[in-house]
Structures are given as C-alpha cells and as structure tokens.
Amino acid sequence: MAKILSEDLRVRVIAAVEGGLSRHAVAQRFGIGVATAVRWLRAWREAGATAAKPRGGDRHSARIEACGAVILAAVDRQVDITLVELAELLEREHG
C-alpha cells in the first residue's frame, strides 16, 4: 500500500501548478506520479481539499451494529442458532 504524503507537499504541488507549471513538470520536480498531481489538483479545485482522505479503520461494523438488537434477541431465543439461520432472519426482517 502506498504511503500517505504530507499535506505540505500537496500544498506545494498545488501552488506550483497554480503558478503556471504543468502537472507533468510538477510531478517530475517533486518526485510524484503525474496521476497523483492530477488527483490532488482535482480535489483542490472541486472541494478545496489538501489533506489526504482517511484510510483504514472499521468500515463494516455499522451494518452489524444496526441489527445488533435483533441478533442478540435471536441468540437469546435460540442459543444454538446458526449463522445461516441468522442470515435468513436478517434477510427476512431487514432485507
């Protein structure tokens, strides 16, 4: 996985392109890919964003948390419920 580059570098790349250099020239000067320079400029022009987007973290537990009460209630009713049965129950009740 690629490492996150500093916001300072992002700001300098944006400033160089806004100052008149091409994305190719800026990419070569700062040692980054042309596609990276293009993405940073697009983010800057569309949203004013210079910071990297958040990476990693938990992106899936919210789906389980939303059905947590239903799952716990089903386990309380039937202690030996299988995952297949839980999946069918959630499909029936929540789609």
CNS distance restraints for C-alpha pairs under 8 A (distance, minus, plus):
assign (resid   4 and name CA) (resid  52 and name CA) 7.02 0.50 0.50
assign (resid   5 and name CA) (resid   9 and name CA) 6.93 0.50 0.50
assign (resid   5 and name CA) (resid  10 and name CA) 7.55 0.50 0.50
assign (resid   5 and name CA) (resid  52 and name CA) 7.83 0.50 0.50
assign (resid   6 and name CA) (resid  10 and name CA) 6.57 0.50 0.50
assign (resid   7 and name CA) (resid  11 and name CA) 6.16 0.50 0.50
assign (resid   7 and name CA) (resid  50 and name CA) 6.28 0.50 0.50
assign (resid   7 and name CA) (resid  51 and name CA) 5.55 0.50 0.50
assign (resid   7 and name CA) (resid  52 and name CA) 7.17 0.50 0.50
assign (resid   8 and name CA) (resid  12 and name CA) 6.24 0.50 0.50
assign (resid   9 and name CA) (resid  13 and name CA) 6.12 0.50 0.50
assign (resid  10 and name CA) (resid  14 and name CA) 6.21 0.50 0.50
assign (resid  10 and name CA) (resid  40 and name CA) 6.89 0.50 0.50
assign (resid  10 and name CA) (resid  50 and name CA) 6.21 0.50 0.50
assign (resid  10 and name CA) (resid  51 and name CA) 7.74 0.50 0.50
assign (resid  11 and name CA) (resid  15 and name CA) 6.07 0.50 0.50
assign (resid  11 and name CA) (resid  50 and name CA) 6.43 0.50 0.50
assign (resid  12 and name CA) (resid  16 and name CA) 6.08 0.50 0.50
assign (resid  13 and name CA) (resid  17 and name CA) 6.37 0.50 0.50
assign (resid  13 and name CA) (resid  26 and name CA) 6.38 0.50 0.50
assign (resid  13 and name CA) (resid  27 and name CA) 7.82 0.50 0.50
assign (resid  13 and name CA) (resid  30 and name CA) 7.43 0.50 0.50
assign (resid  13 and name CA) (resid  37 and name CA) 7.02 0.50 0.50
assign (resid  14 and name CA) (resid  18 and name CA) 6.04 0.50 0.50
assign (resid  14 and name CA) (resid  37 and name CA) 7.91 0.50 0.50
assign (resid  14 and name CA) (resid  40 and name CA) 7.28 0.50 0.50
assign (resid  14 and name CA) (resid  41 and name CA) 6.08 0.50 0.50
assign (resid  14 and name CA) (resid  44 and name CA) 7.66 0.50 0.50
assign (resid  15 and name CA) (resid  19 and name CA) 5.86 0.50 0.50
assign (resid  16 and name CA) (resid  20 and name CA) 6.61 0.50 0.50
assign (resid  16 and name CA) (resid  21 and name CA) 5.89 0.50 0.50
assign (resid  16 and name CA) (resid  26 and name CA) 6.63 0.50 0.50
assign (resid  17 and name CA) (resid  21 and name CA) 4.78 0.50 0.50
assign (resid  17 and name CA) (resid  22 and name CA) 5.90 0.50 0.50
assign (resid  17 and name CA) (resid  23 and name CA) 6.27 0.50 0.50
assign (resid  17 and name CA) (resid  26 and name CA) 6.79 0.50 0.50
assign (resid  21 and name CA) (resid  25 and name CA) 6.25 0.50 0.50
assign (resid  21 and name CA) (resid  26 and name CA) 6.38 0.50 0.50
assign (resid  22 and name CA) (resid  26 and name CA) 6.19 0.50 0.50
assign (resid  23 and name CA) (resid  27 and name CA) 5.97 0.50 0.50
assign (resid  23 and name CA) (resid  34 and name CA) 6.30 0.50 0.50
assign (resid  23 and name CA) (resid  37 and name CA) 6.08 0.50 0.50
assign (resid  23 and name CA) (resid  38 and name CA) 6.70 0.50 0.50
assign (resid  24 and name CA) (resid  28 and name CA) 6.26 0.50 0.50
assign (resid  24 and name CA) (resid  34 and name CA) 5.62 0.50 0.50
assign (resid  25 and name CA) (resid  29 and name CA) 6.11 0.50 0.50
assign (resid  26 and name CA) (resid  30 and name CA) 6.10 0.50 0.50
assign (resid  26 and name CA) (resid  37 and name CA) 7.55 0.50 0.50
assign (resid  27 and name CA) (resid  31 and name CA) 5.70 0.50 0.50
assign (resid  27 and name CA) (resid  32 and name CA) 4.87 0.50 0.50
assign (resid  27 and name CA) (resid  33 and name CA) 5.59 0.50 0.50
assign (resid  27 and name CA) (resid  34 and name CA) 5.27 0.50 0.50
assign (resid  27 and name CA) (resid  36 and name CA) 7.93 0.50 0.50
assign (resid  27 and name CA) (resid  37 and name CA) 6.20 0.50 0.50
assign (resid  28 and name CA) (resid  32 and name CA) 6.56 0.50 0.50
assign (resid  28 and name CA) (resid  33 and name CA) 7.62 0.50 0.50
assign (resid  28 and name CA) (resid  34 and name CA) 7.92 0.50 0.50
assign (resid  32 and name CA) (resid  36 and name CA) 6.62 0.50 0.50
assign (resid  32 and name CA) (resid  37 and name CA) 7.20 0.50 0.50
assign (resid  33 and name CA) (resid  37 and name CA) 6.52 0.50 0.50
assign (resid  34 and name CA) (resid  38 and name CA) 6.23 0.50 0.50
assign (resid  35 and name CA) (resid  39 and name CA) 6.14 0.50 0.50
assign (resid  36 and name CA) (resid  40 and name CA) 6.15 0.50 0.50
assign (resid  37 and name CA) (resid  41 and name CA) 6.13 0.50 0.50
assign (resid  38 and name CA) (resid  42 and name CA) 6.10 0.50 0.50
assign (resid  39 and name CA) (resid  43 and name CA) 6.16 0.50 0.50
assign (resid  40 and name CA) (resid  44 and name CA) 6.13 0.50 0.50
assign (resid  40 and name CA) (resid  50 and name CA) 7.15 0.50 0.50
assign (resid  41 and name CA) (resid  45 and name CA) 6.08 0.50 0.50
assign (resid  42 and name CA) (resid  46 and name CA) 5.94 0.50 0.50
assign (resid  43 and name CA) (resid  47 and name CA) 5.66 0.50 0.50
assign (resid  43 and name CA) (resid  48 and name CA) 6.45 0.50 0.50
assign (resid  43 and name CA) (resid  49 and name CA) 5.56 0.50 0.50
assign (resid  43 and name CA) (resid  50 and name CA) 7.26 0.50 0.50
assign (resid  44 and name CA) (resid  48 and name CA) 4.16 0.50 0.50
assign (resid  44 and name CA) (resid  49 and name CA) 4.83 0.50 0.50
assign (resid  44 and name CA) (resid  50 and name CA) 6.13 0.50 0.50
assign (resid  45 and name CA) (resid  49 and name CA) 7.95 0.50 0.50
assign (resid  60 and name CA) (resid  64 and name CA) 7.46 0.50 0.50
assign (resid  61 and name CA) (resid  65 and name CA) 6.00 0.50 0.50
assign (resid  62 and name CA) (resid  66 and name CA) 6.04 0.50 0.50
assign (resid  63 and name CA) (resid  67 and name CA) 6.85 0.50 0.50
assign (resid  64 and name CA) (resid  68 and name CA) 5.79 0.50 0.50
assign (resid  67 and name CA) (resid  71 and name CA) 6.27 0.50 0.50
assign (resid  67 and name CA) (resid  90 and name CA) 7.83 0.50 0.50
assign (resid  68 and name CA) (resid  72 and name CA) 6.11 0.50 0.50
assign (resid  69 and name CA) (resid  73 and name CA) 6.00 0.50 0.50
assign (resid  70 and name CA) (resid  74 and name CA) 6.14 0.50 0.50
assign (resid  70 and name CA) (resid  90 and name CA) 7.95 0.50 0.50
assign (resid  71 and name CA) (resid  75 and name CA) 6.26 0.50 0.50
assign (resid  71 and name CA) (resid  86 and name CA) 7.09 0.50 0.50
assign (resid  72 and name CA) (resid  76 and name CA) 6.12 0.50 0.50
assign (resid  73 and name CA) (resid  77 and name CA) 6.23 0.50 0.50
assign (resid  74 and name CA) (resid  78 and name CA) 6.10 0.50 0.50
assign (resid  74 and name CA) (resid  79 and name CA) 7.97 0.50 0.50
assign (resid  74 and name CA) (resid  81 and name CA) 7.66 0.50 0.50
assign (resid  74 and name CA) (resid  86 and name CA) 7.61 0.50 0.50
assign (resid  75 and name CA) (resid  79 and name CA) 4.98 0.50 0.50
assign (resid  75 and name CA) (resid  80 and name CA) 7.33 0.50 0.50
assign (resid  75 and name CA) (resid  81 and name CA) 6.35 0.50 0.50
assign (resid  81 and name CA) (resid  85 and name CA) 6.32 0.50 0.50
assign (resid  81 and name CA) (resid  86 and name CA) 6.92 0.50 0.50
assign (resid  82 and name CA) (resid  86 and name CA) 6.27 0.50 0.50
assign (resid  83 and name CA) (resid  87 and name CA) 6.01 0.50 0.50
assign (resid  84 and name CA) (resid  88 and name CA) 6.21 0.50 0.50
assign (resid  85 and name CA) (resid  89 and name CA) 6.13 0.50 0.50
assign (resid  86 and name CA) (resid  90 and name CA) 6.16 0.50 0.50
assign (resid  87 and name CA) (resid  91 and name CA) 6.05 0.50 0.50
assign (resid  88 and name CA) (resid  92 and name CA) 6.14 0.50 0.50
assign (resid  89 and name CA) (resid  93 and name CA) 6.15 0.50 0.50
assign (resid  90 and name CA) (resid  94 and name CA) 5.38 0.50 0.50
assign (resid  90 and name CA) (resid  95 and name CA) 6.71 0.50 0.50
assign (resid  91 and name CA) (resid  95 and name CA) 4.42 0.50 0.50
